[in-house]
């Protein structure tokens, strides 16, 4: 299920961004992080 990021609070979006950055820094591909999070570019 895809998430509509526009409906999330700023705090929730910030937490998602931080987690995604950490995953990419740990070596996961950006495309995988986006897909697993249920978002689109």
MDTraj code that builds the backbone (N, CA, C; nanometers):
import mdtraj as md
import numpy as np

residues = "UNK UNK UNK UNK UNK UNK UNK UNK UNK UNK UNK UNK UNK UNK UNK UNK UNK UNK UNK UNK UNK UNK UNK UNK UNK UNK UNK UNK UNK UNK UNK UNK UNK UNK UNK UNK UNK UNK UNK UNK UNK".split()
xyz = np.array([
    [0.0841, -0.1182, 0.0000],
    [0.0000, 0.0000, 0.0000],
    [0.0885, 0.1243, 0.0000],
    [0.0602, 0.2168, -0.0870],
    [0.1365, 0.3412, -0.0956],
    [0.0822, 0.4409, 0.0050],
    [0.1721, 0.5180, 0.0635],
    [0.1344, 0.6181, 0.1618],
    [0.1292, 0.7548, 0.0951],
    [0.0381, 0.8367, 0.1404],
    [0.0298, 0.9737, 0.0926],
    [0.1037, 1.0613, 0.1928],
    [0.2276, 1.0965, 0.1591],
    [0.3110, 1.1744, 0.2492],
    [0.2523, 1.3092, 0.2853],
    [0.1612, 1.3589, 0.2030],
    [0.1005, 1.4896, 0.2319],
    [0.0109, 1.4837, 0.3545],
    [-0.0338, 1.3648, 0.3937],
    [-0.1244, 1.3518, 0.5073],
    [-0.0506, 1.3264, 0.6386],
    [0.0821, 1.3130, 0.6329],
    [0.1602, 1.2880, 0.7527],
    [0.2069, 1.4191, 0.8145],
    [0.2245, 1.4168, 0.9456],
    [0.2724, 1.5371, 1.0147],
    [0.4178, 1.5636, 0.9776],
    [0.4609, 1.6856, 1.0018],
    [0.6012, 1.7204, 0.9739],
    [0.6950, 1.6344, 1.0572],
    [0.6572, 1.6083, 1.1814],
    [0.7404, 1.5262, 1.2694],
    [0.7535, 1.3847, 1.2127],
    [0.6428, 1.3267, 1.1679],
    [0.6461, 1.1916, 1.1119],
    [0.7320, 1.1874, 0.9861],
    [0.7196, 1.2879, 0.9011],
    [0.8008, 1.2933, 0.7793],
    [0.9491, 1.3047, 0.8118],
    [0.9816, 1.3842, 0.9137],
    [1.1216, 1.3992, 0.9534],
    [1.1774, 1.2664, 1.0033],
    [1.0986, 1.1933, 1.0811],
    [1.1436, 1.0640, 1.1324],
    [1.1643, 0.9643, 1.0185],
    [1.0758, 0.9669, 0.9205],
    [1.0880, 0.8776, 0.8047],
    [1.2142, 0.9118, 0.7262],
    [1.2400, 1.0411, 0.7068],
    [1.3601, 1.0836, 0.6344],
    [1.4872, 1.0386, 0.7045],
    [1.4912, 1.0576, 0.8360],
    [1.6097, 1.0187, 0.9128],
    [1.6335, 0.8684, 0.9012],
    [1.5274, 0.7904, 0.9148],
    [1.5406, 0.6450, 0.9037],
    [1.5878, 0.6053, 0.7638],
    [1.5329, 0.6692, 0.6612],
    [1.5718, 0.6375, 0.5232],
    [1.7185, 0.6718, 0.4987],
    [1.7637, 0.7852, 0.5498],
    [1.9040, 0.8242, 0.5338],
    [1.9947, 0.7223, 0.6010],
    [1.9571, 0.6782, 0.7206],
    [2.0374, 0.5789, 0.7918],
    [2.0455, 0.4488, 0.7126],
    [1.9331, 0.4066, 0.6537],
    [1.9322, 0.2830, 0.5760],
    [2.0241, 0.2940, 0.4543],
    [2.0217, 0.4081, 0.3869],
    [2.1075, 0.4279, 0.2692],
    [2.2533, 0.4321, 0.3122],
    [2.2821, 0.4982, 0.4229],
    [2.4198, 0.5035, 0.4724],
    [2.4707, 0.3650, 0.5114],
    [2.3792, 0.2754, 0.5497],
    [2.4169, 0.1382, 0.5866],
    [2.4312, 0.0484, 0.4642],
    [2.4062, 0.1041, 0.3457],
    [2.4314, 0.0294, 0.2233],
    [2.3099, -0.0143, 0.1441],
    [2.1895, 0.0138, 0.1926],
    [2.0711, -0.0230, 0.1155],
    [2.0560, 0.0715, -0.0033],
    [2.0053, 0.0178, -0.1115],
    [1.9828, 0.1008, -0.2301],
    [1.8637, 0.1937, -0.2055],
    [1.8730, 0.3155, -0.2542],
    [1.7676, 0.4143, -0.2361],
    [1.6340, 0.3629, -0.2871],
    [1.6351, 0.2971, -0.4030],
    [1.5111, 0.2458, -0.4612],
    [1.4445, 0.1444, -0.3687],
    [1.5257, 0.0614, -0.3016],
    [1.4709, -0.0375, -0.2087],
    [1.4101, 0.0302, -0.0868],
    [1.4770, 0.1318, -0.0353],
    [1.4272, 0.2033, 0.0814],
    [1.2929, 0.2683, 0.0492],
    [1.2846, 0.3298, -0.0686],
    [1.1603, 0.3950, -0.1095],
    [1.0488, 0.2924, -0.1247],
    [1.0793, 0.1814, -0.1917],
    [0.9778, 0.0784, -0.2160],
    [0.9299, 0.0158, -0.0846],
    [1.0232, -0.0182, 0.0023],
    [0.9868, -0.0809, 0.1287],
    [0.9067, 0.0138, 0.2170],
    [0.9326, 0.1427, 0.2033],
    [0.8575, 0.2421, 0.2808],
    [0.7191, 0.2682, 0.2244],
    [0.6928, 0.2199, 0.1043],
    [0.5615, 0.2390, 0.0437],
    [0.5447, 0.3740, -0.0237],
    [0.6561, 0.4386, -0.0551],
    [0.6504, 0.5703, -0.1170],
    [0.6990, 0.5642, -0.2614],
    [0.6791, 0.6731, -0.3320],
    [0.7303, 0.6909, -0.4683],
    [0.8215, 0.8100, -0.4684],
    [0.9111, 0.8148, -0.5651],
    [1.0001, 0.9305, -0.5770],
    [0.9248, 1.0529, -0.6144],
])
top = md.Topology()
chain = top.add_chain()
for i, resn in enumerate(residues, 1):
    res = top.add_residue(resn, chain, resSeq=i)
    for name in ("N", "CA", "C"):
        top.add_atom(name, md.element.get_by_symbol(name[0]), res)
traj = md.Trajectory(xyz[None], top)
